[in-house]
Amino acid sequence: MSSAALLRARIESSLGESFSSTLLLRERPALLTVPIGVAALDTLTGGLPRGALTEIVGPPSSGRTSVMLTALAGATRRQETCALVDASDSFDPAAAAVAGVDLERLLWVRCSEQSTPASAKRRGKQKALGRLEQVLKITDLLLQGGGFGMVVLDLGDISSQSTRCIPLTSWFRFRRTVEPTATVLLLVEQEACAKTCASLAVRLERTAACACNSAPVSPKRDDAAACNLPSRDDAAVPANNVVSHAALLKGMRLRAEVLRSWTRRKPMQSAAANFKLQTA
């Protein structure tokens, strides 16, 4: 027996009475997942992992809210109770109901403004930081209380400069709290800020906007052709009321890219998918 093996045997024998199994490498069990509700995203990501933190990031008008509402609709259809921490008080219950969210199973937490007698620029920054402080405290209470199938933090209208001020210890605490539960912790924001605390991070961006009576706004002609725009006869506005420079939004073509995934331990290759969301 080699010296290393002999040393290991001595350590195991001395620790055997205190530990049921010693010096054994245990792999973390695979996380359970739930579908997002968008086929292309589910194929790309494998779904939202339970007991973990997921980030959905992207600039304004990149489909973040639509994906969030789709995920909430799926959770409420599974008879799960959900919580939404609305940092900027921008949640629209009517739009959520149209998207399929059961509002009877959704706890909507609205974060209020905190006015301060300071300059406009400083006051705006302090309001954002004050709301973030509320978001962190409320999220901590929700996760500690338990019982939710999905907890969503909507920071989409908070500037990335402000979200970067959130200490990394907060995300570590949330991750540790949610790990032994079946809760999906979903973070919606402009830029990823949870770093390695997130088990899944997906970035969204708009590639085309499809509209009635107007060519789609797209840098790629292929994306525009795929929108299948209706003719003027099928316009949603009466012909005598059409404004030449106006267009009715019918949907958006989006691109999703996985920035981080719990299924890949090593640095991953670029993985992306294209999909389309239509207005209701």
Residue frames as qw, qx, qy, qz and C-alpha x, y, z in Angstrom:
[[0.000, 0.889, 0.457, 0.000, 0.00, 0.00, 0.00],
 [0.401, 0.524, -0.033, 0.751, 1.37, 3.41, -0.97],
 [0.249, -0.148, -0.478, 0.829, 2.00, 6.10, 1.61],
 [0.297, -0.097, -0.114, -0.943, -0.92, 8.21, 0.30],
 [0.655, -0.260, -0.584, -0.403, -3.35, 5.30, 0.53],
 [0.550, -0.219, -0.679, 0.435, -2.07, 4.41, 4.00],
 [0.056, -0.042, -0.285, 0.956, -2.55, 8.01, 5.17],
 [0.478, -0.175, -0.309, -0.803, -6.07, 8.10, 3.75],
 [0.665, -0.264, -0.693, -0.088, -6.97, 4.83, 5.50],
 [0.384, -0.182, -0.586, 0.689, -5.72, 6.20, 8.83],
 [0.158, -0.021, 0.073, -0.985, -7.72, 9.44, 8.43],
 [0.586, -0.203, -0.491, -0.611, -10.88, 7.56, 7.48],
 [0.613, -0.252, -0.728, 0.174, -10.56, 5.21, 10.42],
 [0.243, -0.161, -0.469, 0.833, -10.11, 8.09, 12.85],
 [0.285, 0.072, -0.012, -0.956, -13.05, 10.03, 11.42],
 [0.326, -0.171, -0.848, -0.380, -15.30, 7.07, 10.79],
 [0.199, -0.445, -0.785, 0.382, -17.08, 7.39, 14.13],
 [0.041, 0.490, 0.224, -0.841, -17.98, 11.05, 13.51],
 [0.424, 0.432, -0.296, -0.739, -18.96, 10.88, 9.84],
 [0.861, 0.183, 0.401, -0.253, -21.09, 8.27, 8.09],
 [0.830, 0.374, 0.224, 0.348, -18.93, 8.44, 4.96],
 [0.301, -0.810, 0.184, 0.468, -15.64, 10.24, 4.65],
 [0.182, -0.505, 0.576, 0.617, -13.53, 11.56, 1.81],
 [0.434, 0.385, 0.780, 0.236, -16.19, 10.69, -0.77],
 [0.032, 0.157, -0.257, -0.953, -16.83, 13.09, -3.63],
 [0.316, 0.541, 0.747, -0.224, -20.55, 13.66, -3.99],
 [0.106, 0.195, 0.473, 0.853, -21.91, 15.13, -7.19],
 [0.312, 0.220, 0.314, -0.869, -24.75, 17.61, -6.90],
 [0.415, 0.392, 0.821, 0.004, -28.02, 15.99, -8.01],
 [0.126, 0.292, 0.517, 0.795, -29.57, 17.29, -11.20],
 [0.199, 0.210, 0.332, -0.898, -31.97, 20.17, -10.64],
 [0.306, 0.554, 0.774, -0.010, -35.63, 19.78, -11.39],
 [0.052, -0.097, 0.271, 0.956, -36.87, 22.15, -14.07],
 [0.371, 0.626, 0.599, -0.335, -40.17, 23.66, -15.17],
 [0.461, 0.445, 0.480, 0.599, -40.93, 24.87, -18.71],
 [0.085, -0.234, -0.047, 0.967, -40.78, 28.58, -19.46],
 [0.454, 0.609, 0.532, -0.374, -43.66, 28.29, -21.90],
 [0.426, 0.772, -0.283, -0.378, -41.77, 29.40, -25.03],
 [0.985, 0.128, 0.107, 0.048, -40.78, 26.35, -27.06],
 [0.611, 0.643, -0.265, 0.378, -37.55, 27.83, -28.42],
 [0.157, -0.718, 0.481, -0.477, -36.39, 28.93, -24.96],
 [0.854, -0.317, 0.334, -0.244, -37.27, 25.60, -23.37],
 [0.934, 0.308, -0.029, 0.178, -35.25, 23.78, -26.02],
 [0.389, 0.721, -0.333, 0.467, -32.32, 26.15, -25.56],
 [0.177, -0.604, 0.523, -0.575, -32.20, 26.23, -21.75],
 [0.392, -0.074, -0.908, 0.126, -33.95, 23.04, -20.65],
 [0.442, -0.713, -0.491, -0.234, -36.39, 25.11, -18.57],
 [0.174, -0.753, 0.295, -0.562, -36.19, 27.07, -15.34],
 [0.530, 0.050, -0.785, 0.316, -34.37, 25.17, -12.55],
 [0.603, -0.712, -0.239, -0.267, -36.11, 24.80, -9.20],
 [0.751, -0.589, -0.023, 0.298, -34.16, 25.65, -6.08],
 [0.593, -0.029, 0.219, 0.774, -31.95, 28.03, -8.05],
 [0.076, 0.752, 0.088, -0.649, -31.66, 31.61, -9.28],
 [0.556, 0.400, 0.554, 0.474, -32.32, 32.40, -12.96],
 [0.047, -0.579, 0.026, 0.813, -31.58, 35.71, -14.70],
 [0.479, 0.629, 0.535, 0.297, -33.46, 37.03, -17.74],
 [0.241, -0.616, 0.052, 0.748, -31.60, 40.10, -19.01],
 [0.420, 0.441, 0.547, 0.575, -31.92, 42.43, -21.95],
 [0.050, -0.018, 0.002, 0.999, -32.50, 46.05, -22.99],
 [0.444, 0.372, 0.404, -0.708, -35.98, 47.63, -23.06],
 [0.728, 0.461, -0.067, -0.503, -38.36, 46.11, -25.63],
 [0.202, 0.448, -0.860, -0.137, -36.40, 42.86, -25.73],
 [0.721, -0.140, -0.581, -0.351, -39.25, 40.61, -24.58],
 [0.160, 0.189, -0.790, 0.561, -38.26, 40.35, -20.90],
 [0.458, -0.010, 0.414, -0.787, -41.75, 41.13, -19.58],
 [0.789, 0.159, -0.300, -0.512, -43.46, 38.78, -22.05],
 [0.594, 0.189, -0.769, 0.143, -41.18, 35.90, -21.04],
 [0.044, -0.128, 0.692, -0.709, -41.76, 36.71, -17.36],
 [0.629, 0.051, 0.181, -0.755, -45.55, 36.70, -17.80],
 [0.771, 0.194, -0.529, -0.297, -45.38, 33.45, -19.77],
 [0.391, 0.168, -0.824, 0.374, -43.41, 31.79, -16.96],
 [0.263, -0.033, 0.553, -0.790, -45.86, 33.10, -14.33],
 [0.729, 0.105, -0.149, -0.660, -48.81, 31.89, -16.40],
 [0.685, 0.163, -0.708, -0.052, -47.32, 28.40, -16.55],
 [0.168, 0.119, -0.783, 0.587, -46.70, 28.37, -12.79],
 [0.455, 0.032, 0.367, -0.810, -50.25, 29.44, -11.93],
 [0.769, 0.138, -0.391, -0.486, -51.65, 26.83, -14.33],
 [0.568, 0.109, -0.789, 0.207, -49.73, 24.25, -12.29],
 [0.598, -0.695, -0.352, -0.187, -51.70, 25.52, -9.27],
 [0.632, -0.110, -0.317, 0.699, -48.61, 27.10, -7.75],
 [0.176, -0.947, -0.221, 0.155, -48.67, 30.28, -5.70],
 [0.626, 0.349, 0.038, 0.697, -46.31, 32.93, -7.08],
 [0.276, -0.827, -0.177, 0.455, -44.90, 36.24, -5.85],
 [0.521, 0.599, 0.167, 0.585, -43.84, 39.24, -7.94],
 [0.394, -0.657, -0.139, 0.628, -41.63, 41.91, -6.36],
 [0.422, 0.759, 0.324, 0.376, -42.24, 44.93, -8.61],
 [0.525, -0.297, -0.124, 0.788, -39.34, 47.33, -8.05],
 [0.080, -0.030, 0.207, 0.975, -40.63, 50.09, -10.36],
 [0.374, 0.443, 0.570, -0.582, -44.40, 49.58, -9.95],
 [0.280, 0.386, -0.491, -0.729, -44.78, 48.82, -13.66],
 [0.147, 0.118, 0.980, 0.059, -46.74, 45.55, -13.52],
 [0.471, 0.042, -0.223, -0.852, -49.98, 45.58, -15.53],
 [0.463, 0.027, 0.822, -0.330, -52.53, 43.12, -14.09],
 [0.708, 0.509, 0.158, -0.463, -54.77, 43.37, -17.17],
 [0.495, 0.618, -0.578, -0.198, -51.92, 42.40, -19.50],
 [0.116, -0.324, 0.918, -0.199, -50.94, 39.58, -17.14],
 [0.629, 0.210, 0.602, -0.444, -54.49, 38.22, -17.16],
 [0.699, 0.599, -0.149, -0.361, -54.54, 38.27, -20.98],
 [0.294, 0.575, -0.763, -0.017, -51.21, 36.38, -20.95],
 [0.779, -0.117, -0.598, -0.147, -52.83, 33.64, -18.86],
 [0.209, 0.204, -0.692, 0.660, -51.67, 34.53, -15.34],
 [0.489, -0.605, -0.616, -0.123, -54.15, 33.52, -12.63],
 [0.023, 0.612, -0.250, 0.750, -54.13, 36.68, -10.52],
 [0.762, -0.547, -0.034, -0.346, -55.77, 34.82, -7.63],
 [0.939, -0.202, -0.041, 0.276, -52.51, 32.89, -7.23],
 [0.553, 0.438, -0.094, 0.703, -50.18, 35.87, -7.58],
 [0.420, -0.771, -0.243, 0.413, -48.89, 38.03, -4.72],
 [0.439, 0.681, 0.098, 0.578, -48.01, 41.42, -6.20],
 [0.522, -0.627, -0.194, 0.545, -45.62, 43.45, -4.03],
 [0.342, 0.831, 0.139, 0.416, -45.37, 47.08, -5.14],
 [0.593, -0.249, -0.207, 0.738, -42.31, 49.00, -4.00],
 [0.016, 0.954, 0.297, -0.035, -43.05, 52.63, -3.15],
 [0.456, 0.625, -0.132, 0.619, -40.94, 55.69, -3.82],
 [0.561, -0.619, -0.285, 0.469, -38.97, 57.39, -1.08],
 [0.275, 0.869, 0.084, 0.403, -38.69, 61.11, -1.69],
 [0.643, -0.400, -0.156, 0.634, -35.68, 63.02, -0.37],
 [0.086, 0.978, 0.086, -0.171, -34.99, 66.78, -0.30],
 [0.537, -0.391, 0.456, 0.591, -32.00, 66.64, -2.64],
 [0.208, 0.483, -0.434, -0.732, -31.13, 67.58, -6.19],
 [0.831, 0.288, -0.039, -0.474, -33.03, 65.87, -9.02],
 [0.625, 0.446, -0.640, -0.009, -30.08, 63.71, -10.08],
 [0.044, 0.288, -0.834, 0.468, -29.19, 62.69, -6.55],
 [0.611, 0.009, 0.422, -0.670, -32.84, 62.17, -5.67],
 [0.828, 0.303, -0.285, -0.376, -33.30, 59.82, -8.63],
 [0.488, 0.359, -0.772, 0.193, -30.30, 57.73, -7.60],
 [0.183, -0.189, 0.732, -0.629, -31.45, 57.60, -3.99],
 [0.760, 0.099, 0.127, -0.630, -34.94, 56.50, -5.08],
 [0.780, 0.314, -0.517, -0.161, -33.47, 53.63, -7.09],
 [0.303, 0.293, -0.807, 0.414, -31.26, 52.54, -4.20],
 [0.424, -0.117, 0.525, -0.729, -34.16, 52.87, -1.77],
 [0.848, 0.157, -0.098, -0.497, -36.33, 50.65, -3.95],
 [0.654, 0.332, -0.676, 0.069, -33.54, 48.10, -4.28],
 [0.033, -0.260, 0.762, -0.592, -33.24, 48.00, -0.50],
 [0.685, 0.028, 0.292, -0.667, -36.98, 47.29, -0.31],
 [0.813, 0.301, -0.403, -0.294, -36.67, 44.59, -2.98],
 [0.419, 0.337, -0.796, 0.278, -33.88, 42.80, -1.11],
 [0.264, -0.148, 0.680, -0.668, -35.70, 42.88, 2.23],
 [0.763, 0.142, 0.117, -0.619, -39.01, 41.73, 0.73],
 [0.744, 0.340, -0.552, -0.159, -37.37, 38.94, -1.28],
 [0.170, 0.304, -0.837, 0.422, -35.55, 37.73, 1.82],
 [0.488, -0.026, 0.540, -0.685, -38.87, 37.55, 3.72],
 [0.812, 0.262, -0.139, -0.503, -40.63, 35.73, 0.87],
 [0.633, 0.356, -0.687, 0.023, -37.88, 33.12, 0.49],
 [0.007, -0.236, 0.805, -0.544, -37.58, 32.59, 4.25],
 [0.620, 0.042, 0.356, -0.697, -41.34, 32.17, 4.52],
 [0.143, -0.079, 0.952, 0.259, -41.47, 29.62, 1.70],
 [0.442, 0.457, 0.692, -0.341, -44.54, 28.16, 0.04],
 [0.427, 0.727, -0.095, -0.529, -44.09, 29.84, -3.35],
 [0.867, 0.251, 0.378, 0.205, -43.61, 27.95, -6.59],
 [0.553, 0.440, 0.155, 0.690, -42.03, 31.00, -8.23],
 [0.257, -0.826, -0.166, 0.474, -40.67, 34.29, -6.88],
 [0.554, 0.572, 0.251, 0.551, -39.93, 36.98, -9.48],
 [0.304, -0.658, -0.067, 0.686, -37.83, 40.11, -8.96],
 [0.483, 0.725, 0.359, 0.334, -38.68, 42.62, -11.69],
 [0.367, -0.663, 0.078, 0.647, -35.76, 45.08, -11.89],
 [0.583, 0.441, 0.491, 0.474, -36.25, 45.72, -15.61],
 [0.134, 0.897, 0.198, 0.371, -36.81, 49.47, -15.20],
 [0.527, -0.804, 0.152, 0.229, -33.98, 49.94, -12.71],
 [0.416, 0.817, -0.399, -0.027, -30.76, 51.14, -14.31],
 [0.911, 0.096, -0.318, 0.243, -27.87, 48.71, -14.53],
 [0.244, 0.540, -0.428, 0.682, -25.72, 51.25, -12.68],
 [0.539, -0.472, 0.299, -0.631, -28.01, 50.89, -9.67],
 [0.973, -0.108, -0.079, -0.187, -28.35, 47.09, -9.82],
 [0.704, 0.375, -0.453, 0.398, -24.56, 46.75, -9.85],
 [0.126, -0.574, 0.459, -0.666, -24.60, 48.32, -6.37],
 [0.886, -0.324, -0.018, -0.331, -26.35, 45.24, -4.96],
 [0.235, -0.617, 0.748, -0.065, -23.73, 43.36, -2.91],
 [0.550, 0.221, -0.770, -0.237, -22.89, 39.88, -4.12],
 [0.020, -0.059, 0.880, -0.471, -23.54, 38.58, -0.61],
 [0.573, 0.189, 0.281, -0.746, -27.27, 39.24, -1.14],
 [0.739, 0.312, -0.425, -0.420, -27.38, 36.93, -4.17],
 [0.336, 0.238, -0.889, 0.202, -25.39, 34.28, -2.27],
 [0.278, 0.016, 0.692, -0.666, -27.87, 34.47, 0.59],
 [0.703, 0.264, 0.019, -0.660, -30.83, 34.13, -1.77],
 [0.623, 0.334, -0.676, -0.207, -29.21, 31.16, -3.53],
 [0.148, 0.150, -0.900, 0.382, -28.52, 29.38, -0.25],
 [0.437, 0.105, 0.507, -0.736, -32.06, 30.04, 0.96],
 [0.738, 0.324, -0.094, -0.585, -33.75, 28.75, -2.19],
 [0.270, 0.414, -0.857, -0.145, -31.50, 25.71, -2.75],
 [0.094, 0.023, 0.968, -0.233, -33.34, 23.24, -0.47],
 [0.475, 0.429, 0.443, -0.628, -36.76, 24.31, -1.79],
 [0.486, 0.373, 0.716, 0.334, -38.75, 23.76, -4.99],
 [0.145, 0.880, 0.208, -0.401, -39.03, 27.51, -5.65],
 [0.607, 0.443, 0.268, 0.603, -37.98, 29.08, -8.95],
 [0.230, -0.766, -0.091, 0.594, -36.24, 32.39, -8.21],
 [0.543, 0.552, 0.403, 0.488, -36.43, 34.52, -11.37],
 [0.252, -0.652, -0.022, 0.715, -34.57, 37.82, -11.73],
 [0.486, 0.698, 0.409, 0.332, -35.51, 40.18, -14.61],
 [0.296, -0.785, 0.066, 0.541, -33.09, 43.04, -15.30],
 [0.470, 0.849, -0.159, -0.182, -31.15, 44.94, -17.94],
 [0.436, 0.596, -0.659, 0.143, -27.73, 43.42, -17.24],
 [0.853, -0.227, -0.462, 0.089, -26.68, 40.29, -15.37],
 [0.092, -0.746, 0.399, -0.525, -25.54, 41.15, -11.84],
 [0.855, -0.425, 0.190, -0.229, -25.87, 37.90, -9.83],
 [0.159, 0.658, -0.734, -0.056, -22.76, 36.47, -11.52],
 [0.323, 0.170, -0.931, -0.012, -21.93, 32.90, -10.38],
 [0.332, 0.077, 0.697, -0.631, -24.90, 32.88, -7.99],
 [0.697, 0.348, -0.011, -0.626, -27.19, 32.38, -11.00],
 [0.633, -0.053, 0.766, 0.105, -27.61, 28.81, -12.21],
 [0.468, 0.488, 0.615, 0.405, -29.07, 30.04, -15.51],
 [0.005, -0.649, -0.013, 0.761, -28.64, 33.39, -17.26],
 [0.481, 0.479, 0.634, 0.371, -30.33, 34.21, -20.57],
 [0.049, -0.442, 0.070, 0.893, -29.93, 37.41, -22.57],
 [0.441, 0.641, 0.626, 0.046, -32.72, 38.59, -24.90],
 [0.076, -0.416, 0.215, 0.880, -32.50, 41.07, -27.74],
 [0.591, 0.625, 0.366, -0.355, -34.94, 42.23, -30.39],
 [0.425, -0.105, 0.628, 0.643, -34.08, 41.50, -34.02],
 [0.062, -0.261, -0.559, -0.784, -37.28, 42.76, -35.69],
 [0.281, 0.314, 0.540, -0.728, -40.60, 44.43, -34.93],
 [0.071, 0.312, 0.820, 0.474, -43.63, 43.33, -36.97],
 [0.175, 0.410, 0.350, -0.824, -46.39, 45.87, -37.55],
 [0.440, 0.633, 0.635, 0.038, -49.50, 46.48, -39.65],
 [0.341, 0.916, 0.197, 0.078, -49.33, 48.88, -42.61],
 [0.055, -0.905, 0.420, 0.033, -45.61, 49.24, -42.23],
 [0.749, 0.368, -0.527, 0.160, -42.42, 47.36, -43.11],
 [0.812, -0.528, -0.187, 0.165, -40.85, 45.66, -40.09],
 [0.043, -0.912, 0.388, -0.126, -38.04, 47.47, -38.35],
 [0.940, -0.197, 0.235, 0.148, -35.24, 44.99, -38.85],
 [0.094, -0.752, 0.533, 0.377, -31.55, 45.08, -39.75],
 [0.256, -0.151, 0.909, 0.292, -31.98, 41.77, -41.59],
 [0.505, 0.149, -0.352, -0.774, -34.24, 41.32, -44.60],
 [0.416, -0.059, -0.902, -0.102, -34.75, 37.62, -43.81],
 [0.060, -0.280, -0.740, 0.609, -36.27, 38.49, -40.45],
 [0.331, 0.287, 0.048, -0.898, -38.57, 40.99, -42.09],
 [0.497, 0.100, -0.653, -0.562, -39.77, 38.47, -44.65],
 [0.322, -0.124, -0.926, 0.153, -40.54, 35.97, -41.90],
 [0.164, 0.135, 0.489, -0.846, -43.00, 38.34, -40.20],
 [0.039, 0.426, 0.852, 0.302, -45.77, 37.63, -42.76],
 [0.072, 0.240, 0.237, -0.939, -47.16, 41.13, -42.57],
 [0.355, 0.594, 0.711, -0.123, -50.88, 41.56, -43.34],
 [0.267, 0.417, 0.425, 0.757, -52.04, 43.67, -46.24],
 [0.093, -0.090, 0.154, -0.980, -53.63, 47.10, -45.84],
 [0.578, -0.284, -0.459, -0.612, -57.07, 45.49, -46.24],
 [0.723, -0.331, -0.595, 0.116, -56.43, 43.48, -43.05],
 [0.185, 0.369, -0.387, 0.825, -55.42, 46.52, -41.00],
 [0.291, -0.441, -0.764, 0.370, -56.75, 46.72, -37.45],
 [0.025, 0.487, 0.222, -0.844, -57.55, 50.44, -37.92],
 [0.533, 0.700, 0.451, -0.150, -60.22, 51.72, -40.30],
 [0.621, 0.320, 0.318, 0.641, -58.95, 52.78, -43.73],
 [0.077, 0.843, 0.196, 0.495, -60.20, 56.33, -43.23],
 [0.503, -0.854, 0.101, -0.087, -58.34, 56.61, -39.96],
 [0.896, -0.002, 0.017, 0.443, -54.88, 55.36, -41.04],
 [0.138, -0.938, 0.217, 0.232, -51.97, 57.63, -40.21],
 [0.738, 0.609, -0.286, 0.050, -49.22, 57.39, -42.80],
 [0.261, 0.607, -0.647, 0.382, -46.37, 57.39, -40.30],
 [0.576, -0.368, 0.538, -0.494, -48.05, 55.14, -37.69],
 [0.570, 0.152, -0.787, -0.180, -48.01, 51.37, -37.38],
 [0.789, -0.416, 0.134, -0.431, -49.77, 48.88, -35.11],
 [0.044, -0.506, 0.855, -0.101, -47.37, 46.51, -33.40],
 [0.879, 0.010, -0.290, -0.379, -48.20, 42.87, -34.14],
 [0.943, -0.304, 0.023, 0.132, -45.25, 41.19, -32.50],
 [0.033, -0.859, 0.506, 0.072, -41.47, 40.98, -32.21],
 [0.921, 0.216, -0.286, 0.151, -38.81, 38.62, -33.42],
 [0.434, -0.819, 0.353, -0.132, -36.27, 37.98, -30.68],
 [0.697, 0.374, -0.574, 0.213, -32.95, 36.28, -30.15],
 [0.721, -0.655, 0.153, -0.166, -32.03, 34.51, -26.91],
 [0.563, 0.506, -0.587, 0.286, -28.49, 33.64, -25.84],
 [0.832, -0.508, -0.212, 0.071, -27.48, 31.53, -22.85],
 [0.102, 0.834, -0.415, 0.349, -24.83, 33.34, -20.81],
 [0.102, -0.381, 0.841, -0.370, -24.57, 30.77, -18.03],
 [0.810, -0.112, -0.359, -0.451, -26.12, 27.35, -17.54],
 [0.610, -0.489, 0.549, -0.295, -26.14, 24.93, -14.60],
 [0.968, 0.173, 0.171, -0.056, -25.88, 22.03, -17.05],
 [0.727, 0.528, -0.177, 0.402, -22.39, 23.11, -18.18],
 [0.646, -0.675, -0.044, 0.354, -19.56, 23.43, -15.67],
 [0.550, -0.139, 0.293, 0.770, -16.89, 24.47, -18.13],
 [0.158, 0.507, -0.093, -0.842, -17.03, 27.68, -20.21],
 [0.611, 0.429, 0.663, -0.059, -19.71, 27.00, -22.76],
 [0.261, 0.126, 0.544, 0.787, -19.85, 27.69, -26.45],
 [0.292, 0.139, 0.019, -0.946, -22.25, 30.31, -27.71],
 [0.065, 0.359, 0.928, 0.083, -25.80, 28.92, -27.68],
 [0.233, 0.248, 0.068, -0.938, -28.65, 30.98, -29.11],
 [0.213, 0.431, 0.865, 0.142, -32.14, 30.62, -30.52],
 [0.153, -0.036, -0.201, -0.967, -34.55, 32.82, -32.45],
 [0.013, 0.486, 0.869, -0.094, -38.26, 33.00, -31.68],
 [0.097, -0.370, -0.295, -0.875, -41.27, 35.28, -32.08],
 [0.015, -0.405, -0.715, 0.570, -43.73, 36.81, -29.61],
 [0.040, -0.499, -0.549, -0.669, -47.09, 38.16, -30.74],
 [0.185, -0.130, 0.322, -0.919, -49.16, 40.86, -29.10],
 [0.007, -0.400, -0.907, 0.131, -52.43, 39.85, -27.45]]
